[in-house]
């Protein structure tokens, strides 16, 4: 039977691989929570109290902290893209299988924030790097970041963004030239992403509505989604539960969990409406990864991560 790209996406569940299936089956056999909780690799801290991106040697620490997955960074600098190396990918796969850790996504984060896709032609290569690494590691999506130099909002001379909303929640004026640039770039990447079965996840400072408009301009392919961050969206003044409902399960590839720089989630000082976010996730039948973007307190990575995993499981199950 032959299948075109769209048929393949429906059949494969956006890149369900042997590794991903193995991880889910292992979790079920151990009686784990129905939700899957991972962590960004830049938040995984070693016994030396040092973190860092793309360090496969820290996989046992993730397991010890009760994590089930890791979001792996593709690289941090044009001269440092570790996941281009097949040997590094193989080390991830071997240690992941050994310790029961899946690699659910690959992040093109810091490198795209400093070398923006909206203005620098070479940045497209790092997105391709992330797609190829994700396919090799069995990841279902990549994170394409738009922060710092890559922000898609218009800022004034003082670095302030123009709120154009008249309601209770904010919405900011877009950098129309920058948005047009990423639309054209991502249009060219969609066929490659579809062939690999890896979703293009947009993580930015825009509203859910603005992201959906951008996705429509790209062509509306189901392979283009939003990498949603409850902490970033709350900090930007957006209505997180409403945004999750608006995007729906098909347009959210993964969700980052963090809150105002707090090491422990769900504390009284927190600003994120986790209860509301969880209710919205249940309503849309969200069934993908929740990814911690916090390392906990200094020298308490294991204890605090275990507590955050437990909070996520209790809140979002």
N, C-alpha and C positions, 0 to 999 in steps of 0.2 A: 504494500500500500504506500503510495506517495503522499506527502503532506507539504503544503506550502507553509510559509513562516507563521501565519496566524493559526493554522491548524496545529502546528507544532507547539505554539504557546499554550493553547488550550489543553493539549494532550499532556504536556510536560509540567504544567503548573509553574511556568516561568523558571524552568531549569531545575526541576527536582532531580537530584543526582543520587548515585548509589551512596555517597557519603552522607548526604542529607537524610536519606531514608534510614540508613544505619543508625544515625544519631537519634532520630525520633523513635525508632523501635527500641533502642537501648533505654531511652528515657521512660518509655511506657513500661518496659519490663521491670524497671526499678521503682515503679510507682510514683514517679515525679509528677509535679503539677502539670496541668494541661498546657499552661503557657510556657513559652521558651524565653529564658533570660540570659542574655549575653552581656558583653562589655567591650567598649572601645579599647584597642590595644594600648593607646597612649595613657589609659587609666590603670592598666595592670602593673602593679608595683612588685618588684622582686624583694628578696630578703635583704638586699643591700639598700633598700628604701629608694631604689631608683627605678623610674618608669622608662618609657621610651617606645617609639614606634617600631613595628616589625621586628620583634624579638621572640622568635619561636621558643627559645629556652624558658620563657615564662609560662608556657602552657600548663605545666604542673601546678603552678600557683593559681591559675584560673580554676582548675579542678578543685583544688583545696578550698577555694573560696566559694564553692557550690555553684559556680557558673557552668552553663552548658555550651556556651559559644563565645567566640571572639570576632569582633570586627577588625580586620587587618588593614593597616595603612599601606598603600602602594609605595609610598616613599615621601621624603620631606624636601628633597632638593633635586634639581636636574642631574646632579652627579651622584645621587644616592637614591636609586630605585631598586631596592633589594628584590622585589617580587618579579623583576625581569629574569632573575636567575632561577633556572629550573631546579637547581640543587636546593635553593631556599624553599621553593614551593614543595619539593619532596619532603624536606624536613618538617614542614608544617603538617603535611598529610600523615606522615609516620607518627609524629607526636600526638596529633589530633586523634588518630585511631587508638593509640596506646592509652590515652587518658580520657577518651570519651568526650572530646571537645570538637564541636562543629565550627566551621568558618562561614558564617551566614551572610557576610557582606564584606566588600573591600572599599575602603575610603580613599578618595582623592581629595583630601582635606586641606591641610596646611599648604601644600604645594600649589593648589589652585587659588587659595586665598592670597598668595603673594604673586602668583603669575596667572592673572584672571583669564578665564575663558571668554569673557566679554570684550577683551582687547588684545590679548597676546596669542598669535597663531600657534606657537609651540605648545600651548596648554592643551590643545586637542590631543596631542600625543599621550599626555598623562591620563586622559580619560580612556583612550584605547588601551594603555597599559593596565588600567584598573579593570576594564572589561575582560581582557585576556587572563589576568591573574584570577579574577573571580571565577571564570569558567574552569580554570585549572584546579582551584581549591574547592569547587562544588558550591560556591556562593550563588545566591539567587539574585543579588542586586549589588549595585555600587552606589556610593554616596558621592555626589558632585557638589562641592561646597561653593557658596557665594557669600563670604564674609570678608571683613577687612577691605583690602583693595578691590575685591570682587563683588562688593555689595551692589545690588541692583536698584537701590534707592538713590534719589537725587539728594545731595547734601550741599549746604551753603558754605560760605567762606569760614564759618565757625565749626563746620563739621556736623551741623544739626540737620535732621531730616524733616521734610515738610509734611505734616499730617493733613491729609485732604478729607478726612472723615468728619462728618458733622454729628455722628452718633457717639455712644458711650465707648465704643472700641475703636482703636486707631486703624488707619490705612494710609500708606505713604505714597508720595509721588514717585513714579518709576523713572529710571534712567532709560529712556526710550531707545537710544542708540545702543546701549549695552544689551538691552533685552533683545533687540533685533539681531544683534550679533550672535547671542547664544541660541536663538531660535534657528538661525541658519546653520550654525555649527552642529546642533543636535539633530537637525533633520538629516544630516549626512551620516550621523552615528546610529540612527535608529535601525537601519538594515543590519548593521554589524551586531547590535545588541540583540535583535530578533534572532539572528542566526545562532548566537551563542546561548540564547535563552536567559539573558541576564538583564534585569530591569535597570533603567537609568533613573536614579533617585535624586531629585533636586532638593537640597537643603539650603534654605536661604532665610532672609528676614521679611519675606513677603507674606501677604494674607493667603489663605486657602483659595479664595476667589481669584486673586491675581495669578496664583500658580496654575489654576485650572485654565485660565485664559491663555497662559503661555503654552500649556500642553496642547490646547486646541490649535494654536498657531503652528506648533511643531508638526501637527498632523493628526493628533488624537490617538496615536498608537497606544495600546495598553501597556507597552513596554516602557513608556515614560510615566513616572510616578513621582510622588513627593516623599522625601525622607523627613518625617515629621518629628519635631523636637518640642516637647511640652514646655521645657524651660525657656527656650529661645522665644517661643510664641507668647508665653506669658509675659516675659520681659519686654516684648515689643508692644504689649498692650492689646493682644488679640484674645478673642473668646475661644479658648481651646476646645471645650466640648462641642460647640457649634461647628468649629472648623473640622473636627474629626468626623462629625456627621455629614458635613458638606462634601468632604473628600471621599468618604466611603472606603470600604475595604479594598476595592480594586485600584484605588489611586494612592494608597499608602503602602510603601514597600516595607518600612520598618519604623519603629518609634524610639527615639532617644528619651531616656528618663534622667532628669536632673532638676535641681531647684535652687536658683539664686546663689550658687556657690556653696550650698550647705552640704556637708559630708554625709549626713544621714537624711534619707527621704522621709517625708511624712511627719516632720517635727512641727511644733506649734509656730515656729518662726517662718515656715515655708510659705511661698506665695502661689505655688501651682495648685490648682483645683484637681487633685488626683482622683478624688471620688467622682467628680463630674466627668473627668476624662475616661475613667474606667467604665462608667455607665454608658458613655458614648461608644466606647470600643465594643462593649457587649451588644449594643443596639445594631452596629454595623457588622457584627460577627467577625471582628478582627481576629485573625488566626496566624499572625506572623510574629516575628521576634520583638521583644522589648529589650532595649540595649542601654545598660547603665553607662552614663558618662560622668562618673564621679569615682574617685579613688578612696573616699573615706578620709578619716583623720590620719595625720602623720604617724607612721609606724603602727597603724592599726588597720592595714589593708584587709587582712583576712577577716577579722571580726566585723568590721563595718560593711564589707562587701556581703558577707553572709546575712547581715541584718537587712541590707538593701534588697538582696534577692528575696528574702522572706517577705519583705514589705510588698515588693512587686507581685509576688505570687498571691498573697492574701488580697491585695487590692484589685488586681486585674483578672483573676481567675473567674 
